[in-house]
Structure formats: C-alpha cells, structure tokens
Amino acid sequence: MIGLDPVRIPGWDPEPVVAAIARGQARFSDLGIDADLCLVAPDENPEEAIVEALTRKDYACVVVGGGIRKHEPLLELFEKLVNLVRQHAPGAAIAFNSSPEDTADAALRWLR
C-alpha cells in the first residue's frame, strides 16, 4: 500500500487516519496476507521512497491510497506513482482503496 503519511501532513489531526491505517493493516494479517506499507509526504522526495518500497521484493498488487489519488494538487504525484509501479513492479496489479480500512479488500479484487 502506498499512501500519504498522515503524521507528516501539517495542519490537521492525523490520529483518526493513523488508527484507520492500523485497522486496514490488521485486516491483511487477519486474512493471512503479507502486506507492506509505504507512507510518504509530498514535499519530501516521495519518488525515492516509492521506488525503494517497490524494489524491496516482488509484489502481486500495489494499492494506491485515496489521499494521493483524490487530492487534485497531487495529480502529478499520482501520475508518477502509477508509472513508478509500472516500471519497478511491472507484474503487480494496481488497485485503489476507498478508505484506509478497505485496503485489503481492494487488493483482494486482484489477488483472487
């Protein structure tokens, strides 16, 4: 899962999102699915962190979080992210969640 790091986004309370991410990651564990998490801040060279995460191992699916996809000022980052997945994890399906809590369900659409 690649998404925005709520702790590194200034100006709002990250705790509800941090808790939702934890619940989403726990769902992977409940399903017996090994899942990695890559959280980035848009102003801290996110491309480098994304490439490092994508090349760590082979992935069957990469889920892109809504914080990157839905926030129009991050459109360019979203485009870069999709192309980085295509380049560095070409065998991985790309999925999209609707919330941090349904990330496992988004991945399962492509892992079945």
PALUM-77724 format. One line per 8 residues: number of its first residue (from 1); their letters; for each residue x, y, z of N, C-alpha, C. Coordinates in Angstrom, 1 decimal. Atoms other than C-alpha are relative to their C-alpha. Layout:
REM residues N
NUM> A> X:Y:Z:X:Y:Z:X:Y:Z | ...
REM end
This chain:
REM residues 112
1> MIGLDPVR> 0.8:-1.2:0.0:0.0:0.0:0.0:0.9:1.2:0.0 | -0.7:-1.3:0.0:1.3:3.4:-0.9:-1.0:1.1:0.2 | 0.9:-1.1:-0.3:-0.3:6.5:0.6:0.8:1.1:0.7 | -0.5:-1.2:-0.7:0.2:9.8:2.3:0.2:-0.4:1.5 | -0.3:0.2:-1.4:1.8:9.7:5.8:-0.8:1.1:0.7 | 0.8:-1.0:-0.7:-0.9:11.5:7.9:0.8:0.7:1.1 | -0.8:-0.7:-1.0:1.7:12.3:10.6:0.8:1.1:-0.6 | -0.9:-1.0:0.6:3.8:14.3:8.2:-0.8:1.0:-0.9
9> IPGWDPEP> 0.8:-1.0:0.7:0.9:16.4:6.7:-0.4:1.0:1.1 | 0.3:-1.0:-1.0:0.7:19.7:8.6:-1.4:0.5:0.0 | 1.2:-0.7:-0.1:-2.4:21.4:9.8:-1.3:-0.8:0.3 | 1.2:0.7:-0.4:-4.7:18.6:10.9:0.4:-1.1:0.9 | -0.2:1.1:-1.0:-5.1:15.8:13.4:0.1:-1.3:-0.7 | -0.2:1.3:0.7:-3.6:12.6:12.0:-0.5:-1.2:0.7 | 0.3:1.2:-0.7:-4.8:10.3:14.7:-1.1:-0.9:-0.6 | 1.1:0.9:0.6:-8.1:9.1:13.1:0.5:-0.7:-1.2
17> VVAAIARG> -0.5:0.7:1.1:-6.2:8.3:9.9:1.0:-1.1:0.4 | -1.0:1.0:-0.5:-3.4:6.6:11.7:-0.7:-1.3:0.5 | 0.8:1.2:-0.5:-6.0:4.4:13.5:-0.6:-0.8:-1.1 | 0.7:0.7:1.2:-7.8:3.6:10.2:1.1:-0.8:-0.7 | -1.0:0.8:0.7:-4.5:2.6:8.6:0.4:-1.2:0.8 | -0.3:1.2:-0.8:-3.7:0.3:11.5:-1.1:-1.0:-0.1 | 1.1:1.0:0.2:-7.2:-1.3:11.2:0.1:-0.7:-1.4 | -0.1:0.5:1.3:-6.6:-1.7:7.5:1.1:-1.0:-0.1
25> QARFSDLG> -1.1:0.9:0.0:-3.2:-3.3:8.0:-0.3:-1.3:0.8 | 0.4:1.1:-0.8:-4.7:-5.6:10.7:-0.8:-1.0:-0.8 | 0.9:0.9:0.9:-7.2:-6.9:8.1:0.9:-0.9:-0.9 | -0.9:0.9:0.8:-4.3:-8.1:5.9:0.5:-1.1:0.9 | -0.4:1.1:-0.9:-3.0:-10.0:8.9:-1.1:-1.0:0.3 | 1.1:0.9:-0.2:-6.4:-11.5:9.6:-0.2:-0.9:-1.1 | 0.2:0.8:1.2:-6.6:-12.7:6.1:1.3:-0.8:-0.4 | -1.2:0.8:0.3:-3.1:-14.2:6.2:0.8:0.5:-1.2
33> IDADLCLV> -0.6:-0.6:1.2:-1.8:-11.8:3.5:1.2:0.9:0.5 | -1.1:-0.8:-0.3:1.7:-10.3:3.8:-0.1:1.3:-0.7 | 0.2:-1.3:0.6:1.5:-6.6:3.2:1.0:1.0:0.6 | -0.9:-1.1:-0.4:3.9:-3.7:3.3:-0.7:1.3:-0.2 | 0.6:-1.3:0.0:3.1:-0.1:3.8:1.1:1.0:-0.3 | -1.0:-1.1:0.4:4.9:2.9:2.2:-0.8:1.3:0.1 | 0.7:-1.3:-0.2:3.7:6.2:3.6:1.0:1.1:-0.3 | -0.9:-1.1:0.5:5.1:9.4:2.0:-0.6:1.3:0.3
41> APDENPEE> 0.4:-1.4:-0.1:5.0:13.1:2.4:0.3:0.7:-1.4 | -0.2:-0.5:1.3:4.6:15.0:-0.9:1.2:0.9:-0.2 | -1.1:-0.9:0.2:7.3:17.5:-0.2:1.3:-0.5:0.5 | -1.2:0.6:-0.5:9.9:15.0:1.0:0.6:-1.0:-1.0 | -0.6:1.0:1.0:11.1:13.3:-2.3:-0.8:-1.3:0.1 | 0.7:1.3:-0.1:8.3:10.7:-2.3:0.4:-1.0:-1.0 | -0.3:0.9:1.0:9.5:9.2:-5.5:1.1:-1.0:0.4 | -1.1:0.8:-0.5:12.7:7.9:-3.9:-0.5:-1.1:1.0
49> AIVEALTR> 0.6:1.0:-1.0:10.7:6.2:-1.0:-0.8:-1.0:-0.8 | 0.8:0.9:0.7:8.3:4.7:-3.5:0.8:-1.0:-0.8 | -0.9:1.0:0.7:11.0:3.2:-5.7:0.6:-1.0:0.9 | -0.6:0.9:-1.0:12.7:1.8:-2.6:-1.0:-1.0:0.4 | 1.0:1.0:-0.4:9.5:0.2:-1.5:-0.4:-1.0:-1.1 | 0.4:0.9:1.1:8.6:-1.2:-4.9:1.1:-1.0:-0.4 | -1.1:0.9:0.4:12.0:-2.8:-5.4:0.5:-0.9:1.2 | -0.3:0.8:-1.2:12.2:-4.3:-1.9:-0.2:-1.5:-0.3
57> KDYACVVV> 0.4:1.3:0.3:10.5:-7.5:-3.2:-1.0:0.0:-1.1 | 1.0:0.1:1.0:8.1:-8.8:-5.8:-1.4:0.1:0.6 | 1.4:-0.2:-0.5:4.5:-7.7:-5.3:-1.0:-0.5:-1.0 | 1.1:0.4:0.9:1.3:-9.2:-6.7:-0.9:1.2:-0.3 | 0.9:-1.1:0.1:-0.6:-6.0:-6.1:0.5:1.2:0.8 | -0.3:-1.2:-0.7:0.0:-2.4:-5.2:-1.2:0.9:0.1 | 1.2:-0.8:-0.3:-2.8:-0.4:-3.6:0.4:1.4:0.2 | -0.3:-1.4:-0.1:-2.7:3.4:-4.1:-1.1:0.6:0.8
65> GGGIRKHE> 0.9:-0.7:-0.9:-4.3:5.4:-1.3:-0.7:1.2:-0.6 | 0.8:-1.1:0.5:-7.0:7.9:-1.8:0.6:1.4:0.3 | -0.6:-1.3:-0.3:-5.0:10.8:-0.2:0.8:0.4:-1.2 | -0.8:-0.4:1.2:-2.7:10.7:-3.3:-0.9:0.1:-1.2 | 0.8:0.0:1.2:-5.4:9.9:-5.8:-1.0:1.1:-0.1 | 1.2:-0.8:0.0:-8.2:12.2:-4.8:0.3:1.5:0.2 | -0.3:-1.4:-0.3:-6.4:15.5:-3.8:0.6:0.6:-1.3 | -0.4:-0.5:1.3:-6.1:17.4:-7.1:1.4:0.6:0.0
73> PLLELFEK> -1.4:-0.5:0.1:-2.9:19.2:-6.2:1.1:-1.1:-0.1 | -0.9:1.1:0.1:-1.3:15.8:-6.0:-0.1:-0.8:-1.3 | 0.2:0.8:1.2:-2.3:14.7:-9.5:1.3:-0.4:-0.6 | -1.3:0.3:0.6:1.3:14.9:-10.8:0.7:-1.1:0.8 | -0.6:1.1:-0.9:2.5:12.7:-7.8:-0.8:-1.3:-0.3 | 0.7:1.2:0.3:-0.3:10.2:-8.6:0.4:-0.5:-1.3 | -0.5:0.5:1.3:0.8:10.0:-12.2:1.4:-0.6:0.1 | -1.3:0.5:-0.2:4.4:9.5:-11.2:-0.1:-1.3:0.7
81> LVNLVRQH> 0.1:1.3:-0.8:3.4:6.8:-8.7:-0.5:-1.1:-0.9 | 0.5:1.1:0.9:1.4:4.8:-11.3:1.1:-0.4:-1.0 | -1.0:0.4:0.9:4.3:5.0:-13.7:1.2:-0.7:0.7 | -1.0:0.7:-0.8:6.8:4.0:-11.0:-0.4:-1.4:0.3 | 0.4:1.3:-0.2:4.7:1.0:-10.2:0.2:-0.8:-1.3 | -0.1:0.7:1.3:4.6:0.1:-13.9:1.5:-0.3:-0.3 | -1.4:0.2:0.2:8.4:0.5:-14.1:0.7:-1.0:0.9 | -0.7:0.7:-1.0:9.5:-1.1:-10.9:-0.7:-1.2:0.6
89> APGAAIAF> 0.7:1.1:-0.4:6.8:-3.6:-10.2:-1.0:-0.4:-1.2 | 0.8:0.2:1.2:5.6:-4.5:-13.7:-1.0:-1.2:0.1 | 0.9:1.2:-0.2:4.0:-7.8:-12.6:-1.2:0.3:1.0 | 1.0:-0.3:-1.1:1.9:-6.1:-9.9:-1.3:0.6:-0.6 | 1.3:-0.6:0.3:-1.8:-5.3:-10.3:0.0:1.3:0.7 | 0.1:-1.3:-0.7:-2.7:-1.7:-9.3:-1.5:0.1:0.4 | 1.3:-0.1:-0.6:-5.7:-1.3:-7.0:-0.2:1.3:0.7 | 0.3:-1.3:-0.7:-7.4:1.7:-5.3:-1.0:-0.3:1.1
97> NSSPEDTA> 0.9:0.2:-1.1:-9.0:1.7:-1.9:-0.9:1.2:0.1 | 0.8:-1.2:-0.2:-11.8:4.0:-0.8:0.2:0.6:1.4 | -0.4:-0.5:-1.4:-10.5:4.3:2.8:1.1:-0.9:0.4 | -1.1:0.8:-0.5:-7.5:3.0:4.7:-0.5:-1.4:0.5 | 0.5:1.3:-0.5:-9.7:0.3:6.2:-0.4:-1.0:-1.0 | 0.4:1.0:1.1:-10.7:-1.3:2.9:1.2:-0.3:-0.9 | -1.1:0.3:0.9:-7.2:-1.6:1.5:0.2:-1.5:-0.3 | -0.1:1.5:0.3:-7.1:-5.4:1.9:-1.1:-0.4:-1.0
105> DAALRWLR> 1.0:0.3:1.0:-10.4:-5.6:0.0:0.3:0.4:-1.4 | -0.5:-0.5:1.3:-9.0:-3.5:-2.8:1.0:-1.0:-0.6 | -1.0:0.9:0.4:-6.0:-5.8:-3.0:-0.6:-1.4:-0.4 | 0.6:1.3:0.3:-8.2:-8.9:-2.9:-0.7:-0.1:-1.3 | 0.6:0.0:1.3:-10.0:-7.9:-6.0:0.9:-0.5:-1.1 | -1.0:0.4:0.9:-6.8:-8.6:-7.8:0.8:-1.2:0.4 | -0.7:1.2:-0.5:-5.3:-11.4:-5.7:-0.7:-1.3:-0.1 | 0.8:1.2:0.1:-8.1:-13.8:-6.2:0.2:-0.7:-1.3
REM end
